[in-house]
Amino acid sequence: MTKTEKYEIFVDEERKGMRLDLVLSFFLPEISRSYIQKLIEEGNVALDGKACTSKKEKVKAGAVIEIAVPEPEEPEVLPQNIPLDIVYEDEDVLVVNKPRGLVVHPAPGNPDGTLVNAVLYHCAGRLSTINGVIRPGIVHRIDKDTSGLLMIAKNDKAHASLAGQLEVHSITRKYRAIVYNNFADDEGTVDAPIGRDPKNRLRQAVVPDGRRAVTHYKVLERLGRFTYIEAQLETGRTHQIRVHRAYIHHPLLGDAVYGPVKNNLGAEGQMLHAGVLGFNHPSTGEYMEFSVEPPEEFMKVLAKLRSTK
């Protein structure tokens, strides 16, 4: 019997008047828009307690949206010849530079075309089995609309080593981000626990009973009402950088879930890039560190801000 995940969303002022399917797409970016529309049409969505089967229904501020998302049955995840930007590879580890917009692993309504499908093809199936058939080799993940570096384990021994390093916070993970507003200081740390947002179960939030989350940051460039920063993860909670930036009133540019819905800078998706990744090699113990520059679309937004500050 297929399990179902149920979520509840409270519509805020910024999203009033928007289409129902668009609002749900903001909060469920890993699920395809067409599948969200299918869930609506099949009666899996309620608006203020009443079933709503119109994807074009406009929502009001204060409305409550409930959605039931069936968990996918264990699918057969097939290799697909999708281009990969490979930064490093040996018998144990693969490091790739993931483009913005690519989902890491299959999800409801998004069964293929993911990074996992691409890695299965490239590695001819030689990946760790620890995370099962949907996420073979995946040690950590970054959001669909976040670009940058990911490490992938090609065998179970490597996976156990890398996962252990994540557990003790010894892996280096530095991100570049463009955020709203200027900072009073040049650097700082946010140490605030993260868990499910009680008002919107599709979001994370700083909550008293959450898991400890620590993010260090420093200012790279001040750009008028925006700031270009580097953020370094000490812990790795879901949406950690996005939640912590919003918590201190510096939401990410383009992050329609935790910040302003609209922007006039052409930012599609949050301006967040995993630029530096470092770890001890699972077999040799040697520390290895990799870095990649933000993608073209990120740099275009940055250039636009530099030209108008």
N, C-alpha and C positions, 0 to 999 in steps of 0.2 A: 504493500500500500504506500503510495507516494505521500511523503510528509509535506506540510505546508507551513511556510513562514508568514506570519501576519505582522503587519506594520501599521502604525498610526502616525499621521502627519497633521500638524496644526498649520494652517495657511497664515503666513504673516502679511504685513502691509505691502511689502515689496512684491509679493506674488499675486496680489488681488487682481482679478480681471484676466489672469492668464488661463490658457487652456489646461484642462485636467491632465492630458498626456504629457504636456511640456513640464508641468510641475513635477510629475512623477519621474520624468527623465532626469531632472536635476539631481534627485535624491537616489536614483538607481542607475548611475552612469555605466555600470558594468553590464546592464541588460539592454538589449537593443530596443530602439523606439518602437519598432514594429511589434515586438513581443509585448511591450507594455500596452499598446493599442489592442492587441489580441486579448490580454487579460481583462481590459475594460469591457470589450465587446462580449466577452464570455461571462460577465457578471461577477468578476473577482474584485471589483472596486466599489466601495460605498462612499457616498458624500453625505455628511451629516446623518449617518445612520441609514440612508436609503440607497439601494443599489443604483449605480449610474453606469449606463452602457454607452454613453456618448463621449468619445474622446475629445470632442470640441466644446464640451461643457466648460463655461467660464466659472472659476472659483472665486469666492468672496473671502475677504479677510476674516479670520476667526473660524472659518469652516474647518471641519475635521475630515480628512481623507483616510480611509482604511483600505489596505490592499493585501490580498492573499496571494503569495508567490509560491507555487509548487516547487519543491526542491527537485532538481533533475535526478532521474535515475542514473546509475553509473553508466555513462555512455561509452561507446567505443571511440576513443580519441585517436584520430588518424593523423599520420604525418602529412604535412602540406609544404610544398615548396614555396615558402614565403621568405623573401630576402632578410638576412640578419646582418646587423652591423657588429661584427665580432671584434672585440678589443683584445682578448687573450683566450688561449685555449691550450690545454694539455690533456693528459689521460684522466685527470681528476676533476678539473674545473673548467667551466666556460663562463667568460664574462662578456656580456652583450650590452650595447647601448640601445635601449628601447625607445622607439619614437613615440611622441605624444599621439594618443588616439588608439594605440594597440592594447588590447586587453591581455593580461598575463596568462590567465587560464580560462577554460570554458565555464560559462555560467548559464543560468536559465535564459533561454532565447538567444544565446550566443554560443552555440555548440562548437564552432570552429573558427578559423581565421585568427587564432590567438597566438601568443608567443610560444605556448606549449606545443601547438601544432607545428610551428616552425622549427623548434628545437628537436622535436621527435624526428623530423625529416633530416635535419642536419647531422644529428648524432646516431642516426639509424637505430633508434630505440635504446641506445646504451645510456641510460639515465638511472639515477637512484629511484628506488621503489618506495621509499619511506612515506611519501605523501599520497600514495595510491595512483590510480590511473588518470585522474583529472589533473593532478599537479605533479607529474613525475619530474624530479630534479629541482623543483622550486623550493628554495630555502627561505626566501623572503620575497616580498612583492612590492611594487609601487602602483599607484592608481593609474587608471586608463589614461587620464589627461596629464600625468606627470611623465616627463621624459628622463632618460638617463640610465645609469649603470645598475645592472643586476648580476648576481653570481648564481650559477646553476651547477648543481652537483651531478657528476656523471656516474657516480657509484655510491652505495650506501655508506661506505667508510668516510668518503669526503663529505657527504651530507651530514653525518653525525658530528664531524669535526666543526664544520661551519655553523651548524645549528647551536653547538655548544659555545662557540665564540659569541654568537648573538646573545645567548642566554646570560653570559657574564659581561656583556657590553664592551667587548674588546675590539669589535669591528669598527673601522672608521667609515662614517657615512656623512658626507657634507653636501649640502644642497645650495643652489643659487635660487633666489626668489625676488620677485618684485612685489612690494607690499604698499598698502595705502598709508599715508601720513608719515610725518617725520619723527625721529627718535630724539629724546632728550640726551641719551647717552650713546657712546660709540659701540658698546657691546653690553651683553647681559645674559642672564639665564632665566628661563621659565621652568619652575619646578611645581607642577600642578597636576593632580590626578585626573585621568581621563576614563570615561565610561560612556555607556549609552545615554543620549540626551532624553531625559524623562518626558519632555514635551514633543519629541520627534524621534521615534525609535530607529529611523534611518540615518540619523546623524550621531556623531560623537560629541561630547561636551566635557568641560571641566566639572566634575561632580565630586562631592565629599567622599563617596564610597568607591571611587574609581581606582584604577591601578596607577601606581606612581609613574609619572612621565616627566622627563627632563630634556629640554632643548636649549642649547647654547646658541647665541647669535652674535654677529658683529656687522656693523654698517660698512658697506663697500663704497656706496655712492649715494649722495642725497640729490633727489630729482624733483624739487618743488614739493608738491603734495604727495609724492611717492618716494620710496626708498628701495635701493638695490642692496640686498643683504646676503650673507652666508649664514645658513643655519646648520648646526651639527647635532645629530641625534645621539643622545646617551642611551635612551631607551627607544623602543620601536613600537609604539601603540598605533592602532588604526587611525589614520588621518592626523597623526600627532602634530606635525608642523602646521597644518591648516588650522587645527583647533587652537593651538597655542598662539598663533598669530592673531586669530580673531579674539581670543580671550584678553589679549593686551591691547586691543583696538588697533591692530595693524593687519587686517585680513589680506589675503593674497589677491592681487589683481587678477580678475577673471574667474575667481572662485565663487560661483553663483550659489553654492550651498552654505558657505560660512561667511560670505561677504556680499557686497552689492550685486544684484542680478545683472545689471547692465553696465557697460563701459563704452567709451567712445574711442578706445585706443586699438581696437581690432584684436583684443585678447580673447581667444576662444579656448576656454578651459584655464585652470589656474596656472599662473606663471611660476612654475616650480620645476626645477631640474636637478636630478641626482648626479652631481658633477664629480664627486670623489668617492672611491670605494677602496678600502684597504683591509686586508686580513692575513692571517698566518696560513701559509699553504698547508693543506691537510696532510700531505705526505712528508714534505721537507721541513716544515715548521718555519720556513723563511717568510718574513713579512713582505707582502707585495701590495703595492698601491697603484691605482689607475685613476686617470682623470680624463674627462671629455668636456668640451665647451658646450654651452646651451645650443639648442637647434636654431635654425634660421628664423622661425616665426617668433621665438623668444627674443632674439637679437634685434629683430625689426621693431618690436614694441619698445625695447630698451633704447634703440636709436631715436625713435620718435619722442620719447621722454627727454632724452639728452638735448634734442634740438629745440625743445619748447620750455626748458626749465628757466 
